[in-house]
Amino acid sequence: MSEANLVHIIDDDEAVRDSLSFLLRSADFDVIAYQSATHFLETLARDTNGCVITDVRMPDMSGLELLRRMRGSSCALPVVVMTGHGDIQLAVEAMKAGAIDFLEKPFDDERILAAVRSALATRQAESERIGRRNEIEERLESLSQRERQVLDGLVAGLPNKTIAHDLGISPRTVEVYRANVMSKMQAGSLSELVRMVLLIQSS
């Protein structure tokens, strides 16, 4: 089973679960179906991959409450909610709570497949961003205190002379530290270095 291609279906209606499972498997997606949001949360791990399709109205826990529980546990799985006629307001609330899309019943097969592909692409992009961020954090930890100070000056847009003056060292020494920073951070240019730091700061 490919976790990058995994769809978690949550619906108390067995017929809906079976129908969606068949459609998605026929399109080469891996599927795990759950009869309730509670059942899904009991099996949820922090490193779970894929995406979620959940009904918005369920007896034990609504799709909206599920979203809130997932966000509260720092679960970043993208969620698509399913809504029946008259539940559009609930679907909009779900979007505000973090769902990335909603599907109205009765479903159009291509609409479902498009929503799942979009959700999985979102998850993949987020996984890559997290991996990239972790790499950058490791590189930052390899910097000495002085190298970090020079980095902060560079990211603030300060010229070497100003950084040298602020740190009480010569501009030539700043150049040496700057070269070390670029090497340790594996940055090919100053703009790339700045983007790395901004990625960390935005997380």
Secondary structure as GFF3:
##gff-version 3
##sequence-region A 1 203
A	DSSP	three_ten_helix	3	5	.	.	.	ID=ss1
A	DSSP	beta_strand	6	10	.	.	.	ID=ss2
A	DSSP	alpha_helix	14	26	.	.	.	ID=ss3
A	DSSP	beta_strand	30	34	.	.	.	ID=ss4
A	DSSP	alpha_helix	37	43	.	.	.	ID=ss5
A	DSSP	beta_strand	51	55	.	.	.	ID=ss6
A	DSSP	alpha_helix	63	72	.	.	.	ID=ss7
A	DSSP	beta_strand	79	83	.	.	.	ID=ss8
A	DSSP	alpha_helix	88	96	.	.	.	ID=ss9
A	DSSP	beta_strand	101	104	.	.	.	ID=ss10
A	DSSP	alpha_helix	109	141	.	.	.	ID=ss11
A	DSSP	alpha_helix	145	155	.	.	.	ID=ss12
A	DSSP	alpha_helix	160	167	.	.	.	ID=ss13
A	DSSP	alpha_helix	171	185	.	.	.	ID=ss14
A	DSSP	alpha_helix	190	202	.	.	.	ID=ss15
###
